[in-house]
Amino acid sequence: MTIALEIQVEELRAELRNADPAERRQIEAELEIARAELRVAIAEQEGAIDAAPPF
């Protein structure tokens, strides 16, 4: 799963470099979400957080 997220982050970074101002905010938001998802996935793999719901 992390590989797919890493690829998504790199693709969004590439899009951001070539984005016009109208698209920039949307791509930045998508990039922020993808980076957060990647951090969570890595933390789950390392056992730093528990992916199970608390109930």
Protein Blocks (a to p, Z undefined) as FASTA:
>chain_A
ZZmmmmmmmmmmmmmmmpcfklmmmmmmmmmmmmmmmmmmmmmmnopacfbdfZZ
